[in-house]
Amino acid sequence: MGREVMTAERFTMERLSDPAGFKAQMTRDVRRGLTADKKSIPSIYFYDDHGSELFEEITLLPEYYLTRAETEILEAHANGIMSSVQPDELMEIGAGFARKTRLLLSAMHATGSGSRYVPIDVSDAALKHAGDALTTTYPWLTVDAYVGDFLLDLHRVPHQGRRVVAFLGSTIGNLPPDERGSFLKEVASSLNPGDVFLLGVDLVKDEQAMISAYSDAQGISAQFNKNVLTVINRTLDGDLPLDAFEHETRYNEACSCMEQSLRATRDISASLAAIDLHLEIANGESIHTEFSCKFTSDSISQELIDAGLSVSSVLTDRLDQFALVVAAR
Ligand SMILES: C[S@@+](CC[C@H](N)C(=O)[O-])C[C@H]1O[C@@H](n2cnc3c(N)ncnc32)[C@H](O)[C@@H]1O
């Protein structure tokens, strides 16, 4: 652990928990999730190096409207937001490859604000890629990256001065509905007066458009979904057979969530040797792998108000597909 200076002097990266701690956390989550009556795996485990790359591919797919719509909003509003807040730093939760972030960073520079970018993500490969690329493009930028779990480690990321805290990509929708409130409260309590929270959320829309975004014609979403089994097999010395599962996706109207799962196409007998766990999964049984919850402007505003924030605007793209909520304490 400790702070590592990466390829450029202006880019450092620090692990907030050691790899053994991460494995112990996965052991607990996988044991609990795969031995429950309704099997599930938390979505944090999608994002090893390959999973992060697959997610980047998804963002470029014609069916995946989310990234294009959020980019359109940022192109229209990043300058206005940055000139009114004048932050010393931009912190980003679940930053990934930080491509859309460039719009916020450019606006931060153009409006004479700060020059520090502080991303936190579980994927060290994505952070490394982002930090290298951003410090190359922006010679004025300092990147202090943190590898960690934003559900556990947010309070351990140090701040300096006034901040814009961005949580883009509708990653908030990946939190199970009953966990969102406590996470938003934690974000709210980390904000100081003058700080601004930017939250990107996907909006409820035509069901077929939502389903297509998670089951694209090229099968990249299916590969992304199955990659979680590869991560578990590698980390826990398992033999879950990838070819015995199919990608499933459906819209659950009760929680306004797209749900992804992996459905067994035959009876499966598998084990995770590293944790001495034997699994019997019946033909037709599903392992729930991801929520991608959808919102309305009113529903997300209410969740932010319930978390102790005040909402100053809800910005949408021209087709009302996606929203960027601007909130403060
Ligand atoms: C849906 S992607 C969004 C990436 C990027 N912000 C965007 O808008 O395209 C979710 C990102 O959050 C990260 N992530 C997911 N769960 C996490 C967790 N519990 N802690 C830290 N990072 C997490 C993933 O590695 C990934 O980069």
The ligand as an SDF file (V2000), in Angstrom:
LIG
                    3D

 27 29  0  0  0  0  0  0  0  0999 V2000
  -20.9530    1.9610  -14.8220 C   0  0  0  0  0  0  0  0  0  0  0  0
  -19.2160    2.1960  -14.7350 S   0  0  0  0  0  0  0  0  0  0  0  0
  -19.1090    3.9550  -14.9990 C   0  0  0  0  0  0  0  0  0  0  0  0
  -17.7510    4.4100  -15.4250 C   0  0  0  0  0  0  0  0  0  0  0  0
  -17.6600    5.9220  -15.7690 C   0  0  0  0  0  0  0  0  0  0  0  0
  -17.8720    6.7520  -14.5990 N   0  0  0  0  0  0  0  0  0  0  0  0
  -18.6680    6.2950  -16.8220 C   0  0  0  0  0  0  0  0  0  0  0  0
  -19.5310    7.1180  -16.5290 O   0  0  0  0  0  0  0  0  0  0  0  0
  -18.5660    5.7780  -17.9560 O   0  0  0  0  0  0  0  0  0  0  0  0
  -18.9390    2.0010  -13.0210 C   0  0  0  0  0  0  0  0  0  0  0  0
  -17.5360    2.3400  -12.5450 C   0  0  0  0  0  0  0  0  0  0  0  0
  -17.5250    2.2690  -11.1230 O   0  0  0  0  0  0  0  0  0  0  0  0
  -16.5230    1.3600  -10.6760 C   0  0  0  0  0  0  0  0  0  0  0  0
  -17.0950    0.6690   -9.5080 N   0  0  0  0  0  0  0  0  0  0  0  0
  -18.1870   -0.1320   -9.4510 C   0  0  0  0  0  0  0  0  0  0  0  0
  -18.4640   -0.4820   -8.1830 N   0  0  0  0  0  0  0  0  0  0  0  0
  -17.5070    0.1180   -7.4160 C   0  0  0  0  0  0  0  0  0  0  0  0
  -17.2650    0.1730   -6.0150 C   0  0  0  0  0  0  0  0  0  0  0  0
  -18.0600   -0.4440   -5.1400 N   0  0  0  0  0  0  0  0  0  0  0  0
  -16.2080    0.8960   -5.5900 N   0  0  0  0  0  0  0  0  0  0  0  0
  -15.3820    1.5460   -6.4640 C   0  0  0  0  0  0  0  0  0  0  0  0
  -15.5770    1.5450   -7.7990 N   0  0  0  0  0  0  0  0  0  0  0  0
  -16.6360    0.8460   -8.2680 C   0  0  0  0  0  0  0  0  0  0  0  0
  -16.2100    0.4500  -11.8360 C   0  0  0  0  0  0  0  0  0  0  0  0
  -14.8870   -0.0270  -11.8090 O   0  0  0  0  0  0  0  0  0  0  0  0
  -16.4820    1.3690  -13.0270 C   0  0  0  0  0  0  0  0  0  0  0  0
  -15.3300    2.0810  -13.3970 O   0  0  0  0  0  0  0  0  0  0  0  0
  1  2  1  0
  2  3  1  0
  2 10  1  0
  3  4  1  0
  4  5  1  0
  5  6  1  0
  5  7  1  0
  7  8  2  0
  7  9  1  0
 10 11  1  0
 11 12  1  0
 11 26  1  0
 12 13  1  0
 13 14  1  0
 13 24  1  0
 14 15  1  0
 14 23  1  0
 15 16  2  0
 16 17  1  0
 17 18  1  0
 17 23  2  0
 18 19  1  0
 18 20  2  0
 20 21  1  0
 21 22  2  0
 22 23  1  0
 24 25  1  0
 24 26  1  0
 26 27  1  0
M  CHG  2   2   1   9  -1
M  END
$$$$
